Amino acid sequence: MRTALSIGFVALLAACAGATPRPRGEGALQGRWQGSFQHDGIREPVSVELAEEKSVWDGRFSTRDNSMTLESVRVSGNNVHFELPGEGVFEGAAAGDTLAGSVSGQVSGSFSLKRTDDDWTPYPFGP
């Protein structure tokens, strides 16, 4: 019994050793985030893509109807700030694979996103 338990424990450790953890810090916010934007009683599915190159952040905000470039993208630790022209200012914080926060400005509300590695499209059944 002890031998089987020891073999199982060693196999578990070997499996965990090969797993690569998600990056921590500011680079951890890079990637695709998918979820919803709640405003004016409406819950709208959205996707946010954040990218960093040479300490400069940029991104895109996509809905079913359109895709827009984010402005004033700033990341500090797990906190993120970006602006969507004509919509508002998004302020949020990441915790693991979730990113959530509030929206203020012309439109006020909140957003809640989960990290996804899948290719996201606002047209799941084609354009």
DSSP file (Angstrom, degrees, kcal/mol; ACC not computed):
  #  RESIDUE AA STRUCTURE BP1 BP2  ACC     N-H-->O    O-->H-N    N-H-->O    O-->H-N    TCO  KAPPA ALPHA  PHI   PSI    X-CA   Y-CA   Z-CA
    1    1 A M     >        0   0    0      0, 0.0     4,-2.3     0, 0.0     5,-0.2   0.000 360.0 360.0 360.0 -42.3    0.0    0.0    0.0
    2    2 A R  H  >  +     0   0    0      1,-0.2     4,-2.5     2,-0.2     5,-0.2   0.883 360.0  52.4 -63.3 -37.6    2.8    2.4    0.9
    3    3 A T  H  > S+     0   0    0      2,-0.2     4,-2.6     1,-0.2    -1,-0.2   0.922 109.7  47.9 -65.1 -44.8    4.5    1.7   -2.4
    4    4 A A  H  > S+     0   0    0      2,-0.2     4,-2.3     1,-0.2    -1,-0.2   0.904 113.1  48.7 -62.9 -41.5    1.4    2.5   -4.4
    5    5 A L  H  X S+     0   0    0     -4,-2.3     4,-2.3     2,-0.2    -2,-0.2   0.907 111.9  49.1 -64.8 -42.1    0.8    5.7   -2.4
    6    6 A S  H  X S+     0   0    0     -4,-2.5     4,-2.5     2,-0.2    -2,-0.2   0.909 111.0  49.4 -64.0 -42.5    4.4    6.8   -2.9
    7    7 A I  H  X S+     0   0    0     -4,-2.6     4,-2.4     1,-0.2    -2,-0.2   0.913 111.7  49.3 -63.7 -42.3    4.2    6.1   -6.7
    8    8 A G  H  X S+     0   0    0     -4,-2.3     4,-2.1     2,-0.2    -2,-0.2   0.899 111.3  49.3 -62.5 -41.6    1.0    8.2   -6.9
    9    9 A F  H  X S+     0   0    0     -4,-2.3     4,-2.4     2,-0.2    -2,-0.2   0.916 111.5  48.3 -65.0 -44.0    2.6   11.0   -4.9
   10   10 A V  H  X S+     0   0    0     -4,-2.5     4,-2.4     1,-0.2    -2,-0.2   0.894 110.9  51.4 -64.0 -40.1    5.6   11.1   -7.2
   11   11 A A  H  X S+     0   0    0     -4,-2.4     4,-2.1     2,-0.2    -1,-0.2   0.899 109.7  50.2 -63.4 -40.5    3.4   11.0  -10.3
   12   12 A L  H  X S+     0   0    0     -4,-2.1     4,-2.2     2,-0.2    -2,-0.2   0.922 111.2  48.2 -63.5 -44.9    1.4   14.0   -9.0
   13   13 A L  H  X S+     0   0    0     -4,-2.4     4,-2.0     1,-0.2    -2,-0.2   0.899 110.8  51.1 -62.8 -40.5    4.6   15.9   -8.3
   14   14 A A  H  X S+     0   0    0     -4,-2.4     4,-1.0     1,-0.2    -1,-0.2   0.892 110.0  49.8 -64.5 -39.0    6.0   15.2  -11.7
   15   15 A A  H  X S+     0   0    0     -4,-2.1     4,-0.5     1,-0.2     3,-0.4   0.905 112.1  47.5 -65.7 -41.2    2.7   16.4  -13.3
   16   16 A C  H >< S+     0   0    0     -4,-2.2     3,-0.8     1,-0.2    -1,-0.2   0.835 104.3  61.2 -69.2 -32.3    2.8   19.6  -11.3
   17   17 A A  H 3< S+     0   0    0     -4,-2.0    -1,-0.2     1,-0.2    -2,-0.2   0.815 103.3  50.9 -65.2 -29.5    6.4   20.2  -12.2
   18   18 A G  H 3< S+     0   0    0     -4,-1.0     2,-0.3    -3,-0.4    -1,-0.2   0.627  88.8  99.3 -82.9 -13.5    5.6   20.4  -15.9
   19   19 A A    <<  -     0   0    0     -3,-0.8    -3,-0.0    -4,-0.5    -4,-0.0  -0.548  65.5-145.2 -76.7 136.1    2.8   22.9  -15.5
   20   20 A T        -     0   0    0     -2,-0.3    -2,-0.1     3,-0.0    -3,-0.0  -0.899  15.5-135.0-102.5 123.3    3.6   26.5  -16.2
   21   21 A P        -     0   0    0      0, 0.0     3,-0.1     0, 0.0     0, 0.0  -0.332  28.9 -95.3 -72.5 157.3    1.9   29.0  -14.0
   22   22 A R        -     0   0    0      1,-0.1     6,-0.1    -2,-0.0    74,-0.0  -0.421  52.5 -95.6 -65.2 145.9    0.3   32.2  -15.5
   23   23 A P        -     0   0    0      0, 0.0     2,-0.3     0, 0.0    -1,-0.1  -0.321  39.4-142.0 -63.2 148.2    2.7   35.1  -15.3
   24   24 A R        +     0   0    0     -3,-0.1     3,-0.4     3,-0.1     2,-0.2  -0.693  58.0  31.8-106.6 163.3    2.2   37.4  -12.3
   25   25 A G  S >  S-     0   0    0     -2,-0.3     3,-1.4     1,-0.2     4,-0.3  -0.484 116.9 -27.6  89.9-161.9    2.5   41.2  -12.3
   26   26 A E  G >  S+     0   0    0      1,-0.3     3,-1.5     2,-0.2    -1,-0.2   0.842 133.0  59.2 -63.1 -36.0    1.7   43.6  -15.0
   27   27 A G  G >  S+     0   0    0     -3,-0.4     3,-1.4     1,-0.3    -1,-0.3   0.694  88.7  76.8 -66.5 -17.2    2.4   41.1  -17.9
   28   28 A A  G <  S+     0   0    0     -3,-1.4    -1,-0.3     1,-0.3    -2,-0.2   0.713  85.8  61.3 -66.9 -19.5   -0.3   38.9  -16.4
   29   29 A L  G <  S+     0   0    0     -3,-1.5    -1,-0.3    -4,-0.3    21,-0.2   0.568  79.0 110.0 -85.1  -7.8   -3.0   41.1  -17.8
   30   30 A Q    <   +     0   0    0     -3,-1.4     2,-0.3    -4,-0.2    21,-0.2  -0.408  59.7  44.3 -65.1 141.0   -1.9   40.5  -21.4
   31   31 A G  E    S-A   50   0A   0     19,-3.0    19,-2.6    -2,-0.1     2,-0.4  -0.804  93.0 -33.7 127.8-165.2   -4.2   38.5  -23.5
   32   32 A R  E     -AB  49 116A   0     84,-0.5    84,-2.4    -2,-0.3     2,-0.4  -0.816  44.8-172.1-103.3 133.5   -7.9   38.0  -24.3
   33   33 A W  E     -AB  48 115A   0     15,-3.0    15,-3.2    -2,-0.4     2,-0.4  -0.984   4.7-171.4-125.0 133.4  -10.7   38.6  -21.8
   34   34 A Q  E     +AB  47 114A   0     80,-3.0    80,-2.8    -2,-0.4     2,-0.2  -0.974  32.1  87.9-130.7 140.3  -14.3   37.7  -22.5
   35   35 A G  E     -AB  46 113A   0     11,-2.4    11,-2.2    -2,-0.4     2,-0.3  -0.806  64.9 -45.6 175.7-130.9  -17.4   38.5  -20.5
   36   36 A S  E     -AB  45 112A   0     76,-2.5    76,-2.3     9,-0.3     2,-0.5  -0.955  21.3-148.9-141.1 156.7  -20.0   41.2  -20.2
   37   37 A F  E     -AB  44 111A   0      7,-2.4     7,-2.6    -2,-0.3     2,-0.5  -0.991  20.6-157.2-122.2 116.8  -20.5   45.0  -19.9
   38   38 A Q  E     +AB  43 110A   0     72,-2.9    72,-2.1    -2,-0.5     2,-0.3  -0.865  28.4 143.5-102.7 123.7  -23.5   46.0  -17.8
   39   39 A H  E >   +AB  42 109A   0      3,-2.4     3,-2.5    -2,-0.5    70,-0.2  -0.974  62.1   2.3-157.1 143.5  -25.0   49.5  -18.5
   40   40 A D  T 3  S-     0   0    0     68,-0.6     3,-0.1    -2,-0.3    69,-0.1   0.823 129.3 -54.5  50.2  38.9  -28.4   51.1  -18.6
   41   41 A G  T 3  S+     0   0    0      1,-0.2     2,-0.4     0, 0.0    -1,-0.3   0.577 115.2 117.0  75.4   9.2  -30.1   47.8  -17.6
   42   42 A I  E <   -A   39   0A   0     -3,-2.5    -3,-2.4     2,-0.0     2,-0.6  -0.898  52.7-155.6-112.8 138.0  -28.4   46.0  -20.5
   43   43 A R  E     -A   38   0A   0     -2,-0.4    -5,-0.2    -5,-0.2    -3,-0.0  -0.943  20.7-172.3-112.1 109.3  -25.9   43.1  -20.2
   44   44 A E  E     -A   37   0A   0     -7,-2.6    -7,-2.4    -2,-0.6     2,-0.2  -0.877  23.2-124.7-109.4 127.4  -23.8   43.1  -23.4
   45   45 A P  E     +A   36   0A   0      0, 0.0    19,-0.5     0, 0.0     2,-0.3  -0.512  41.7 171.7 -69.1 135.1  -21.3   40.4  -24.3
   46   46 A V  E     -A   35   0A   0    -11,-2.2   -11,-2.4    -2,-0.2     2,-0.4  -0.908  27.4-148.7-140.1 165.4  -17.8   41.8  -24.9
   47   47 A S  E     -AC  34  62A   0     15,-2.1    15,-3.1    -2,-0.3     2,-0.4  -0.998  10.1-165.7-135.6 138.2  -14.2   40.9  -25.5
   48   48 A V  E     -AC  33  61A   0    -15,-3.2   -15,-3.0    -2,-0.4     2,-0.5  -0.992   1.6-164.8-125.5 130.5  -11.2   42.9  -24.4
   49   49 A E  E     -AC  32  60A   0     11,-2.5    11,-1.7    -2,-0.4     2,-0.4  -0.969   7.0-170.7-115.6 127.1   -7.7   42.2  -25.7
   50   50 A L  E     +AC  31  59A   0    -19,-2.6   -19,-3.0    -2,-0.5     2,-0.3  -0.949   7.0 175.2-118.9 137.3   -4.7   43.7  -23.9
   51   51 A A  E     - C   0  58A   0      7,-2.5     7,-2.4    -2,-0.4     2,-0.4  -0.995  14.6-156.3-142.0 146.1   -1.2   43.7  -25.2
   52   52 A E  E     + C   0  57A   0     -2,-0.3     2,-0.4     5,-0.2     5,-0.2  -0.982  12.1 174.6-124.3 133.8    2.1   45.2  -24.0
   53   53 A E  E >  S- C   0  56A   0      3,-2.5     3,-1.2    -2,-0.4    -2,-0.0  -0.944  75.5 -16.8-139.5 118.4    5.1   46.0  -26.2
   54   54 A K  T 3  S-     0   0    0     -2,-0.4     3,-0.1     1,-0.3    -1,-0.1   0.911 127.4 -52.8  54.7  48.1    8.2   47.7  -24.8
   55   55 A S  T 3  S+     0   0    0      1,-0.2     2,-0.5     0, 0.0    -1,-0.3   0.584 114.5 117.0  66.5  13.3    6.2   49.0  -21.7
   56   56 A V  E <   -C   53   0A   0     -3,-1.2    -3,-2.5    18,-0.0     2,-0.3  -0.957  52.0-152.8-112.6 126.7    3.5   50.5  -23.9
   57   57 A W  E     +C   52   0A   0     -2,-0.5    16,-0.4    16,-0.5     2,-0.3  -0.730  21.5 159.4 -99.3 145.0    0.0   49.0  -23.5
   58   58 A D  E     +C   51   0A   0     -7,-2.4    -7,-2.5    -2,-0.3     2,-0.3  -0.922   7.2 165.1-147.9 176.5   -2.8   48.9  -26.1
   59   59 A G  E     -C   50   0A   0     11,-0.4    11,-2.5    -2,-0.3     2,-0.3  -0.993  27.0-114.9-176.6 177.6   -5.9   47.0  -26.7
   60   60 A R  E     -CD  49  69A   0    -11,-1.7   -11,-2.5    -2,-0.3     2,-0.5  -0.969  12.1-152.8-133.8 147.8   -9.2   46.4  -28.4
   61   61 A F  E     -CD  48  68A   0      7,-2.8     7,-2.8    -2,-0.3     2,-0.4  -0.991  21.2-171.9-120.8 122.5  -12.8   46.3  -27.2
   62   62 A S  E     +CD  47  67A   0    -15,-3.1   -15,-2.1    -2,-0.5     5,-0.2  -0.940  12.6 168.3-124.2 140.5  -15.2   44.2  -29.2
   63   63 A T        -     0   0    0      3,-3.1   -17,-0.1    -2,-0.4   -19,-0.0  -0.686  55.6 -87.0-126.9-175.4  -18.9   43.7  -29.1
   64   64 A R  S    S+     0   0    0    -19,-0.5     3,-0.1    -2,-0.2   -18,-0.1   0.878 126.7  42.5 -61.3 -35.9  -21.3   42.0  -31.5
   65   65 A D  S    S-     0   0    0      1,-0.2     2,-0.3    -3,-0.0    -1,-0.2   0.831 123.2 -17.2 -85.0 -34.5  -21.7   45.2  -33.4
   66   66 A N        -     0   0    0      2,-0.0    -3,-3.1    56,-0.0     2,-0.4  -0.945  48.8-122.6-161.3 177.4  -18.2   46.6  -33.6
   67   67 A S  E     -D   62   0A   0     -2,-0.3     2,-0.3    -5,-0.2    -5,-0.2  -1.000  27.0-172.8-135.7 133.3  -14.6   46.6  -32.5
   68   68 A M  E     -D   61   0A   0     -7,-2.8    -7,-2.8    -2,-0.4     2,-0.3  -0.945  26.7-113.8-130.8 149.2  -12.8   49.7  -31.2
   69   69 A T  E     -D   60   0A   0     -2,-0.3    -9,-0.3    -9,-0.2     2,-0.2  -0.630  35.5-124.9 -78.0 135.0   -9.2   50.6  -30.2
   70   70 A L        -     0   0    0    -11,-2.5   -11,-0.4    -2,-0.3     2,-0.3  -0.494  22.5-148.9 -77.7 150.4   -8.8   51.3  -26.5
   71   71 A E  E     +E   83   0A   0     12,-2.9    12,-3.0     1,-0.2   -13,-0.0  -0.853  68.6  13.6-117.5 156.4   -7.2   54.6  -25.5
   72   72 A S  E    S-     0   0A   0     -2,-0.3     2,-0.5    10,-0.2    -1,-0.2   0.866  75.4-174.7  50.4  46.9   -5.1   55.5  -22.5
   73   73 A V  E     +     0   0A   0    -16,-0.4   -16,-0.5    -3,-0.2     2,-0.4  -0.615   7.2 172.5 -75.7 122.8   -4.4   51.9  -21.5
   74   74 A R  E     -E   81   0A   0      7,-2.9     7,-2.5    -2,-0.5     2,-0.4  -0.998  14.7-168.9-134.3 137.5   -2.5   51.8  -18.3
   75   75 A V  E     +E   80   0A   0     -2,-0.4     2,-0.4     5,-0.2     5,-0.2  -0.991   8.2 174.0-126.9 132.7   -1.6   48.8  -16.1
   76   76 A S  E >   -E   79   0A   0      3,-2.4     3,-2.2    -2,-0.4     2,-0.4  -0.891  67.2 -52.3-138.7 105.5   -0.2   48.9  -12.6
   77   77 A G  T 3  S-     0   0    0     -2,-0.4   -48,-0.2     1,-0.3   -49,-0.1  -0.526 123.0 -20.1  64.6-122.6    0.2   45.6  -10.9
   78   78 A N  T 3  S+     0   0    0     -2,-0.4    16,-2.7    -3,-0.1     2,-0.3   0.337 119.1  99.4 -97.4   5.0   -3.2   43.9  -11.1
   79   79 A N  E <   -EF  76  93A   0     -3,-2.2    -3,-2.4    14,-0.2     2,-0.4  -0.723  52.1-169.1 -96.3 143.4   -5.1   47.2  -11.8
   80   80 A V  E     -EF  75  92A   0     12,-2.6    12,-2.6    -2,-0.3     2,-0.4  -0.978   8.4-173.7-133.0 145.2   -6.1   48.3  -15.3
   81   81 A H  E     +EF  74  91A   0     -7,-2.5    -7,-2.9    -2,-0.4     2,-0.3  -0.999  15.8 155.5-135.1 131.9   -7.4   51.6  -16.7
   82   82 A F  E     - F   0  90A   0      8,-2.0     8,-3.3    -2,-0.4     2,-0.4  -0.987  27.7-138.0-153.2 158.4   -8.6   52.2  -20.3
   83   83 A E  E     -EF  71  89A   0    -12,-3.0   -12,-2.9    -2,-0.3     6,-0.2  -0.927   3.3-156.3-120.8 141.5  -10.9   54.5  -22.1
   84   84 A L  E >>  - F   0  88A   0      4,-2.7     3,-2.6    -2,-0.4     4,-1.6  -0.959  32.3-116.8-116.6 111.8  -13.3   53.7  -24.8
   85   85 A P  T 34 S+     0   0    0      0, 0.0     4,-0.0     0, 0.0   -16,-0.0  -0.189  97.3   6.4 -52.4 129.3  -14.1   56.8  -27.0
   86   86 A G  T 34 S+     0   0    0      1,-0.1    19,-0.0    21,-0.0    -3,-0.0   0.374 127.8  63.0  81.0  -5.1  -17.8   57.8  -26.7
   87   87 A E  T <4 S-     0   0    0     -3,-2.6    20,-2.5     1,-0.3     2,-0.3   0.763  96.8-101.5-114.0 -62.6  -18.4   55.2  -23.9
   88   88 A G  E  <  -F   84   0A   0     -4,-1.6    -4,-2.7    18,-0.2     2,-0.5  -0.991  37.3 -53.2 163.2-170.1  -16.4   55.9  -20.8
   89   89 A V  E     -FG  83 104A   0     15,-3.6    15,-2.2    -2,-0.3     2,-0.5  -0.899  41.6-152.6-106.5 126.9  -13.5   55.1  -18.6
   90   90 A F  E     +FG  82 103A   0     -8,-3.3    -8,-2.0    -2,-0.5     2,-0.4  -0.880  14.1 179.5-102.9 126.1  -13.0   51.6  -17.4
   91   91 A E  E     +FG  81 102A   0     11,-2.5    11,-2.1    -2,-0.5     2,-0.3  -0.996  19.5 147.6-125.3 124.9  -11.2   50.9  -14.1
   92   92 A G  E     -FG  80 101A   0    -12,-2.6   -12,-2.6    -2,-0.4     2,-0.3  -0.909  34.6-136.7-150.2 176.5  -10.7   47.4  -13.0
   93   93 A A  E     -FG  79 100A   0      7,-2.5     7,-2.0    -2,-0.3     2,-0.3  -0.996  17.8-133.6-140.8 143.5   -8.6   44.8  -11.1
   94   94 A A  E     - G   0  99A   0    -16,-2.7     2,-0.3    -2,-0.3     5,-0.2  -0.752  17.2-179.5 -98.1 144.0   -7.6   41.3  -12.0
   95   95 A A  E >   - G   0  98A   0      3,-2.5     3,-1.2    -2,-0.3     2,-0.4  -0.863  67.1 -52.1-140.0 103.0   -7.8   38.4   -9.5
   96   96 A G  T 3  S-     0   0    0     -2,-0.3    -2,-0.0     1,-0.2    -1,-0.0  -0.525 124.4 -13.2  67.1-124.6   -6.5   35.1  -11.1
   97   97 A D  T 3  S+     0   0    0     -2,-0.4    18,-2.6    -3,-0.1     2,-0.4   0.098 121.3  86.2 -99.3  22.2   -8.4   34.6  -14.4
   98   98 A T  E <   -GH  95 114A   0     -3,-1.2    -3,-2.5    16,-0.2     2,-0.4  -0.939  50.9-171.3-122.8 148.7  -11.0   37.3  -13.7
   99   99 A L  E     +GH  94 113A   0     14,-2.6    14,-3.1    -2,-0.4     2,-0.3  -0.982  18.7 161.6-137.0 121.4  -11.0   41.0  -14.4
  100  100 A A  E     +GH  93 112A   0     -7,-2.0    -7,-2.5    -2,-0.4     2,-0.3  -0.961   5.3 122.4-142.2 156.3  -13.8   43.2  -13.1
  101  101 A G  E     -GH  92 111A   0     10,-2.1    10,-2.2    -2,-0.3     2,-0.3  -0.969  46.4 -67.0 178.5-161.9  -14.5   46.8  -12.4
  102  102 A S  E     -GH  91 110A   0    -11,-2.1   -11,-2.5    -2,-0.3     2,-0.4  -0.735  25.7-143.9-117.2 162.5  -16.6   49.9  -13.0
  103  103 A V  E     +GH  90 109A   0      6,-2.4     6,-1.9    -2,-0.3     2,-0.3  -0.990  21.2 175.0-126.3 132.7  -17.3   52.2  -15.9
  104  104 A S  E     +G   89   0A   0    -15,-2.2   -15,-3.6    -2,-0.4     2,-0.4  -0.920  37.7  54.3-134.2 161.7  -17.8   56.0  -15.6
  105  105 A G  S    S-     0   0    0     -2,-0.3   -17,-0.2   -17,-0.2    -2,-0.0  -0.948 112.0  -5.0 121.0-141.0  -18.3   58.8  -18.0
  106  106 A Q  S    S+     0   0    0     -2,-0.4     2,-0.4     1,-0.1   -18,-0.2   0.870 141.5  31.9 -59.1 -37.2  -20.9   59.1  -20.8
  107  107 A V  S    S-     0   0    0    -20,-2.5     2,-0.4    -3,-0.2   -18,-0.2  -0.978  78.5-163.9-119.4 134.2  -22.0   55.5  -19.9
  108  108 A S        +     0   0    0     -2,-0.4   -68,-0.6    -4,-0.1     2,-0.3  -0.911  36.6  90.2-118.8 149.8  -21.8   54.2  -16.4
  109  109 A G  E     -BH  39 103A   0     -6,-1.9    -6,-2.4    -2,-0.4     2,-0.3  -0.935  61.9 -80.0 168.6-145.3  -21.9   50.6  -15.3
  110  110 A S  E     -BH  38 102A   0    -72,-2.1   -72,-2.9    -2,-0.3     2,-0.3  -0.944  23.0-147.0-147.5 166.5  -19.7   47.7  -14.6
  111  111 A F  E     -BH  37 101A   0    -10,-2.2   -10,-2.1    -2,-0.3     2,-0.4  -0.987   5.4-169.7-139.0 151.4  -17.8   44.9  -16.4
  112  112 A S  E     +BH  36 100A   0    -76,-2.3   -76,-2.5    -2,-0.3     2,-0.3  -0.962  16.0 174.8-143.1 120.5  -16.9   41.4  -15.6
  113  113 A L  E     -BH  35  99A   0    -14,-3.1   -14,-2.6    -2,-0.4     2,-0.4  -0.905  18.6-153.7-130.4 153.3  -14.4   39.4  -17.7
  114  114 A K  E     -BH  34  98A   0    -80,-2.8   -80,-3.0    -2,-0.3   -16,-0.2  -0.969  32.3-107.3-123.0 143.1  -12.7   36.0  -17.7
  115  115 A R  E     -B   33   0A   0    -18,-2.6     2,-0.4    -2,-0.4   -82,-0.2  -0.437  40.5-174.9 -66.3 139.6   -9.4   35.2  -19.3
  116  116 A T  E     -B   32   0A   0    -84,-2.4   -84,-0.5    -2,-0.1     4,-0.1  -1.000  28.7-166.0-138.2 140.6   -9.8   33.0  -22.4
  117  117 A D        +     0   0    0     -2,-0.4     2,-0.1   -86,-0.1    -1,-0.1   0.454  64.2 103.8 -98.6  -3.9   -7.3   31.4  -24.6
  118  118 A D  S    S-     0   0    0      1,-0.1     2,-0.6   -86,-0.1    -2,-0.1  -0.399  85.7-102.9 -75.8 153.2   -9.9   30.6  -27.3
  119  119 A D        -     0   0    0     -2,-0.1     2,-0.4     2,-0.0    -1,-0.1  -0.692  45.0-152.4 -72.9 120.1  -10.2   32.6  -30.5
  120  120 A W        +     0   0    0     -2,-0.6   -73,-0.0    -4,-0.1    -4,-0.0  -0.756  17.8 179.5-100.0 142.1  -13.2   34.8  -29.8
  121  121 A T        -     0   0    0     -2,-0.4   -57,-0.1     1,-0.0     5,-0.0  -0.998  32.3-140.1-137.8 140.9  -15.5   36.2  -32.4
  122  122 A P  S    S+     0   0    0      0, 0.0    -1,-0.0     0, 0.0    -2,-0.0   0.569 101.5  60.8 -73.4  -5.7  -18.6   38.4  -32.0
  123  123 A Y    >   +     0   0    0      1,-0.1     3,-1.9     2,-0.0   -59,-0.0  -0.734  62.2 173.6-120.3  80.2  -20.2   36.3  -34.7
  124  124 A P  T 3  S+     0   0    0      0, 0.0    -1,-0.1     0, 0.0     0, 0.0   0.730  83.8  41.3 -63.9 -20.7  -20.3   32.7  -33.3
  125  125 A F  T 3  S-     0   0    0      1,-0.4    -2,-0.0     0, 0.0     0, 0.0   0.110 129.5 -77.7-112.1  21.4  -22.3   31.5  -36.4
  126  126 A G    <         0   0    0     -3,-1.9    -1,-0.4     1,-0.1    -5,-0.0  -0.184 360.0 360.0 104.2 161.9  -20.4   33.5  -39.0
  127  127 A P              0   0    0      0, 0.0    -1,-0.1     0, 0.0     0, 0.0   0.484 360.0 360.0 -70.4 360.0  -20.4   37.1  -40.2
